[in-house]
Amino acid sequence: MATKDIGIGVIGVGMGANVLPINLDSTSRLQVRAVCAQSAVRAQRLADQWQLPFWTTDYRKVIERPDIDVVAVYSPDQLHIEHASAALRAGKHVICTKPMCTTVEDAATLVELADQSGLTFLVGQTMRFDPEFAGAKRFFDDGDLGDIIFAEAHYVHDARGFFPLTPWRLQAPQDLMFGGASHPIDLLRWFLGDVEEVHAYGRKGNLTPDYPYEDNYLINLKFKSGAIARVLAAYGLVEPPMPMMGLALYGAKASLHADFTDQQDGHIKLVYDKLERRPVANFTFPAEKEGTLGHGAGVMRYLHHFEECLTTGATPSPSVRDGAQSIAVCAAAWQSIREGGVVKVHSDFA
């Protein structure tokens, strides 16, 4: 049994509520000791439910506590820069759910603060920790796929159900390029590295008339490695009849497709060129029910990864630089949608 000696303060208890079960994990040193929510009623209810010593509606009171070593940021997207930068300046390690922030300038600030402080910063991108995509990464890393010629990834939702549950998405409003498309963009970057050029189109679905931006995106990517890929990120469609998240890698040795849907079985399909008649290998990953929002198991996995990085000094995946690079791709995609043409991606986060 591990000693619970690494204190976590959670800012935002929507997705952030998925961090709380780490307190029940006897193998982990991590322990949530404080929560901050906009609603005092909700913050107190969670603190009582999980027997936490502190709750508040003021994030600064979490950050300033001496028993908090790690600040976990799950607030609305536009507040991530304020909360994460305050935590770093206070000497706290940071876990920040995606998107890390919503501008290239803010991304550069977080990279600089993390570098100067030497603190550990993990971007909470659950797709890297879903077994289907982690399995695909093992095939890739082992060389089974060969050089990747082409790739594609998607993240699709009928987002109408989000807005009543999280009104800030309309009130802010949320930028779904950063809040949604950053998922498949980060996933492709995990395999193929930094993006050099972007070309994108966007269209407003009008299923939620009050949402002011385009909410469906087609994004073409050219990587510095020479690989090309496309992203489908669509949130203004009627119940897309496909898995919520997907990845396809087309390599010189094999082709692979992986998909994931909340609370349904995930899959990997694999075709090797070296096998006669190229039979399809199918792998099924049983559904995981943990977590209030369907990502609870992924959150637990990246918490364990973060803890290992704290212990060993390893760089988290995705790191603050990974987060910054994904933000730069999202910003370039918006520039392409607004101005047309191919846009070079900002990549100087020295």
Buried (B, 14 or more C-beta within 10 A) or exposed (E): EEEBEBBBBBBBBBBBBBBBBBBEBEEBBBBBBBBBBBEEEBBBBBBEEBEBEBBBBEBEBBBEBEEBBBBBBBBBBBBBBBBBBBBBEBEBBBBBBBBBBBBBEBBBBBBBBBBEBEBBBBBBBBBBBBBBBBBBBEBBEEEBBBEBBEBBBBBBBBBBEBBEEBEBBBEBBBBBBBBBBBBBBBBBBBBBEBBBBBBBBBEBBEBBEEBEBBBBBBBBBBBEBEBBBBBBBBBBBEEBEEBBBBBBBBBEEBBBBBBBBBEBBBBBBBBBEEEEEEEEEEBEBEBBEBBBBBBBBBBBBBBBBBBEBBEEEEBBBBBBBBBBBBBBBBBBBBBBBEEEEEBEBBBEBE
